[in-house]
Amino acid sequence: MSAMPRLDWDALTDEAVELLSTYLRIDTTNPPGHETRATQWLGELLAAEGVPFRTYARHPDRASLVATLPGDGSRGRPLVLLSHTDVVPAEPAHWREEPLSGAVHDGYVWGRGAIDMKGMGVMQLMTLLLHRRLGLPLRRDLTLIAVADEEAGGTEGIEFLAEAHPELLACDFVINEGGMGAHETFGVRRPVFNVGVAEKGPLWLRLLTTGTPGHGSVPHGDNALERLVRALERVQRWERPFEQTPEVALYFERLHKNGVLTEAPSAGSLRVLAAQHPRVLSLLTNSVSLTSMTAGMKHNVIPAQAEATLDVRLVPGYDPARFIDQLRAVIDDPLVRIETVFEASTPISPVGTELYRAIERAVHDVMEDAAVAPSVSTGFTDSRAFRRLGVPAYGFIPVLLEPDANAGMHGNDERLAIDQLRLGMQILFATVREVCG
């Protein structure tokens, strides 16, 4: 590894806080997105620093941005720093700060996207700019990709790039979201940085029923909504078996090795843990969440149609067709149709790579007592587009969150601690230096 340059992290943190505060004020709530607002802002910053970039879009207001600092290629193909510019909606009435305020106080930067994932986007931007400002030699290209539409499946973002500009995905490694650190894991105070090597596969399903409409005063036994409710009740009572994958097993083994789990992971101990922690249960099973139900047009009219949506997340490698067959058997009603709205699954990223080892070293150089654990994300990310091509992609946002701050992601009061923004920049910069220097 080349010698690390001496950097003024106090000044760089102040700069990053200002950038993140501004970024959070740019409304890229998806839907509808309007991510071009973010790429225009990023483009102005890059242009001011002399960094070449291009934008790509199927629709003018849904642009993604790609910027590259060229290397000599002696260490291989590019390292991609991947982020998304869109954010999920927020309910301002339940926030302490306005979700798009970018407020800075009490040691935090507040706003929708602070964690997911404009904060990481700023860390990546600062890493790229530091290489440019310092003229640091690169032995592979360093590429920043900021995409649209991740929060709605990536059709206008990473999937568009993969379809229309596949050359942009030709790289050796990717650092993206999908893994994050925590000060506390399962009630144990110990810094643990999770590195996402796999993710559960989304399988979004719609259940549809039809029946005979009529006056609400005369029940007749062919009520579409009643049929749907019976089907959903069977789904809710369905006890699915544990499906422990090798990646999940390795995660719990690493936690045990580092003292987070006092008892060696076994079927029995993991069942106890799953009963206490919903995330563990999700890691060990094919999860099903009922997310919406629609029927009816008037209080006294029996509806002719009813539908519901299920957010299914399959453990890595599970066959979606097999799951749908199982679901159909559980519902046990041929008049309930099952439609697939969205489905994606991707291979696993190995842990024995140059980048994974660089992440471990960078973490331990900055925080010697921290643990690093390969993890499986219960959500899905844009990493799938790269993993489909055999490119190792790691979910790694190098910050340590407290439980209440972690709850803000997709929840209320999303915020990122300023000291964690600094820590993330330090670890990410060291990681990139080792892989590209």
N, C-alpha and C positions, 0 to 999 in steps of 0.2 A: 504493500500500500504506500502511495506517495505521501510525503510529509503534508500534514494538514496546515493550511494557512491560518494565521492568527486573525480572528475576526472580532469586531466589536458587537457582541451579541445584545448588549443593552440597546444600542442604536438600531440594530436590525429588528429587534422585537418591537420597538416603537414604530418603525416603518411598517412592519407586518400588521400591527394593531390598526393603524390608520387604513391600510389597504383592506383589511377584513371588514372594518366598520363600513367603508364605502361599498364594498362588494355586497354586503348584506342589505344595503338600502336599494339595490337594484332588484326590482321585482321580477323574478323569474318563476313565479308560482306556476306549477304544472298540475292540472290544466289552468290556462292555455299554454304556458311556457314563455314565449317571447324571449328565448335565450339569446337572440341576436343583440339584445341590450347588453348582455354580459360579454359577448365576444367583441363588441365594439369597444367596451371599456378595456378589456384585456389587450386588444390590438393597439390601442393608444399607448398603453404602458410599454408594450414590447417595442413599438416603433420608436418611442423616446429613448430606448436603450440600444437601438440598432439591431434588434433581434428579428430576423425574417419570419414571416408567418403567412398562412393562408386560411381562409374560411371556406367551409363546405356546407351546402344546404340544399335540401329538396324544396323547402319552402323558405322564402326570404326571412321570415321572422323566427326560424328555428335553426339558426346556424351553429355549427361546431367549428372549433379553431385548432389548428395544428402549427406548432412552432418548433424549429429544430436548430440546435447548435451542432454544427458538423464536427465529427471526429475523424481520425485518420483510418479507422476501420481495423486497426491491428488487433483489437480484442473481440471483433465480431460485429454483429448487427446491433441496431439501436437498443437503448434502454428507454422505455416509454413511461412517462409519469402521466397517469390517466386520472381525470376527475370529471364530474358532471356539474353543469352550471344551473340546472333546474332544482327547485325545492318543492316539497309537498305543501299543501295548504295549511293554514293555521287558523285558530279561533281566537281572535284578539281579546275577547271578553275574559278569557281564562289565563291571560298572560300578565305578568308583572310589568313587562315592557312591551311596547308595540313590536310585533313580530318582525317588521321591516325597518326598525329604527337604527340598528347597528349601535345601540347604546353601549358606552364603555364606563363601567363603574363596578365597585366592589371586587376588583381583580378579574372581571370577566368581560368578554365581548358578547353581547346579547343579540339574538336574532335567528329567524328561521334560516337554517342552512349553516349555522356556526359549526356544527359537527358534521352534518350530512348535506353537502360536503365542501362548502366554500372555505372552511378553515384549512382543510387539507389542500384545496386548490391554491390558497395563498402560500402555504409551505412549499408546494411544488414550484410556484412562480418564483419565489425568493431563491430557491435552489438553482433554478435556471439562470436568473439574473446575476447571482453571485458568480457563477462560472463565466458569464459574459463580462462582468465588470472587472474581475480579477485576471481575465485572460488565461484561465486554467486550461492546460492541455487535456484534450479528450481523445481517448483511444477507441471510442465508439461514439456514434451520434447520440446526443441527449435530446429526446423529443418530448414536448409537452402537448398533450391532447386534452382539450376541454370540450366535452360533448353535451349535446342537448338530450332531453327526453328520457333520461335514465329512470326517473321516477314513474314513468308510464310504460316501461317495457323497452325503450330504446329504438323504436321504429324510426323516429326522425333523427336519431343520434348514431349510436355505434352500429346498429343494424344497417342504416343507410350507408355509413362509411364502408362497412364490410362488403356490401353489395356493389356500390358504385365506385369505390376507391380502395380496393383490397390491398394495394401496395402500401397503404398507410399502416396496415397491421403487421407488416413484415418486420419483425424485431426478435430479439433474443429474450427479453424480460419485460415484465410490466409490474409497476407498483400502483395499486388502486385502493379503493375502500374494500371493506369486507372483513377487517380485523382491527381491533382496537385494544388499547391497554386499560387496566383498571387498578386502582389502589387496593381494592378489596374484591376477593373472589370467594363466593360461597361462605361469606362471613369471616374470612381470614384476611388480615391486613398484610399484604405482600404485593409489591409491584409486579404485575404480570403483563407482558406485551403479547397479545395474540396476533399470530400471522395466519391470515386466512389462506388455506391451501385448497379448500373445496367449499361448495355451497349447496344447500338443498335446492332441488329442482322445482321451480314453480309449475303448478298445473292448475290453472284457473278454469273452473267448471261452472256451467249454468244448468240448473234443473228447471224443466218446463213441464207444466201440466195444462190440460184443457178439460172443460166440463160443460155442463148445461147451464146457461144463465137463467135467471128467473127472479121472482120477487122474494125478498128476504123473509117474508112472513110464511113462506111455504118451503121448508127444507125438503130436498128430494133425493139426497144420497149421491148426487153426481156433481159435487161442489169442487171445483178445481183447487181452490185455496185449502180446503180441508184435506184433499189428497196430498197436496204439497206439504202441509204441516205434518201429516203422518210420516211422510218420507223423511223430513228433516229430523223428526223425533227419533227415528231409527238410526239416522246417521250420528246423532248426538250420543246415543247409547252404545255405539260401536266401539268396543275396546280393541284397538289395534295392537298387534304384538310389537315388542321391541325389535328394532332392526339395527344392531350396533355394527357400524362399518369400521374398517381398519383405521381410517382417519380419525374417527371419533375416539376409538380405543387409544390411539397414540396421544391424543389431546389429554385424556384423563390420566394416562400413565405419566406424562410430563408434569402435570399438576401434582401428582403424588410424589414424584421424584424431587420436586421443588418445595415440598412441605405444605402445599395448599390443601391437599387431601391427606388426612392422617391414615386412612385405611386404603389399602391397595384396591384399585377398581375391580369389582366383580359384578356379576349379574345382580346379586343381592344388594350390594352397597349402592349401585347405580339406581336401582329401583327406589331405594330410600331417598337418594338425592333428587331423583326426578319428581317424587311426591312433594318435595319442598320447593323446587325451582322449576317453573314452567319452561324456561329455556332448555334445561337439561332434558325434560320430557320431549320437547320438540326435536332436539338433536337425536334422540333415540327412537323416534317413531315417525311415521308419515302423518303429518299434522293436518287437521281440517278446521277451518274457521268459517262460520257462516257470516257473510259480510253484507248481504242485502236481501230483501224480499219485496216483491212488488205484485200487487193484485188489487182489483176493485176500482170502481169509479164513483160509487155512491153508497151511502150507509145502508140503504134498503134494497140493494141489487146484488144478487149472487153473481160473482164474477165468472166470466167464460174462460179466463186464462190466469195463471199465476206462475211466477218464476222466482228463483232465488239464485244467488251466486255463492260459490264456495271457493275459498282461497286454500288450495291444497299445496303443501310443500313436501316433496318426496326426498327421502334420504338419498345421498349420492349413489347413482347407479341403478336406482329402482325403475322398473319398466312402467311407464305411464299407462300403457294398455292393460297391464296386469292389475294396476290399481283400479282403473275404471271398471273392469270386470268384477272386482271385489265389491266396489261400491254398488254396482247394479244388483248384485246378489243380496246385499244388505238392505237396500230399498225394497226389493222384491215386489215391484209394481211395474208392469210393462207400460202403463199409461204415464209414467214419469220418464221424460226424455233427458238424456245427459248430453250436453254439448261442450266441446272443448273451446275455450276462448283464447287461451294462451298456454304454451308449453315450452319449456326449455330445460335442457340438462347438459352438463359439460363434464369433461374428464377432470381428474385430480392433478394438481400441480405438485411435483415431487419436492421433498425437503432437502435433498442432497445437492442443491445447485450452488453455483457461485454467488448468486444474489441472496439466497437464503442464509448462507454462511456470513455474508457481508452484513445482513440485517442483525444477526446474532452478535457479531463483533461490535457493530456500531452501538447497539443497546448497552452492551456491557462496558464499553469504553466511557459512555456518558453516565451510566447508572449501574455500578458493578454488582449490586445485590438483586437486580431485577431478573425475573424469569422470562424466558421466551418459549411460547408454546404454539405448535401448529394447530390451527383450529378450523372448525367448519362453521360457516355462516348459515344462520337460519333463513336469512334473506338471500336474494339473488342480486348480482351486480353485472356491470358491463364486461367484467373479466371473462365471461363465457365466450365472447366473440374471439378472444385470443386463445383460450384453452381449447376451443374447437380446432384450432390450427396447430395444436401441440406446443404452444408458447407458454412457458411457466408464468403465471400471473398470481401475484400475492396481494391479499388484502392486508394493508399495513398502514394504518393511521397512527403514527408513533406518539400518542398522548396517553396519559393515565387519567381516567375519569372516576369521580366519586359516583356512588349509586344514584344520587338525586340528579346529578348532571346528565348521566347516561339516559335517564328516563325522559329527558327533553328531546331526544332524537325522535322525530315524528310525533312528539308530545308537546306539552306546554313548557314555556320558559327555556327553550333551547339556548345554550350558551357554552362558550369555550373559555376556560381559564387562561389568562395571559401567560402565566408561567408554563402552561402546557403548550401554548403556541410556540414559545421559545424552545422548550424541550423538543417538540416535534421538528422544528427547523434544524436543530443541532443534529438529531439522529438521522433525519432524512439526508441532510447535506453530507454527513460522514458516509452513509450508505452509498450514495451516488458517487462520491469521490472514489470509493474503493472499487466500484464496478466499472466506472468509466475512466478513472485516472491512470 
